[in-house]
Amino acid sequence: MKKHGIFAALAPWSGSGQGAGQRLYYCRFAEDGAIVHDYVPAKRLSDGVLGMYDRTTGEFKTNAGSGAFTAGPETCGG
């Protein structure tokens, strides 16, 4: 399986990642026509950390770069 990144770009002159401030409602990655990742914004109940929950694998991902996710309005209580 390939390694995927959301909003990250590599600056060729410095080798450092340059992120982008965006609103993200969902993100899906497919390989050979099959969805391998289906991310939605989420807040981890155990500690309140914001991240992306992968509905395909069941994994919770936090920000891998600098900074942190910022929450928008809550859209569902479940």
PyMOL commands that set and color helices and strands:
alter all, ss='L'
color gray80, all
select strands_A, chain A and resi 9-10+17-18+27-31+34-43+50-54+60-61
alter strands_A, ss='S'
color yellow, strands_A
deselect
rebuild
show_as cartoon
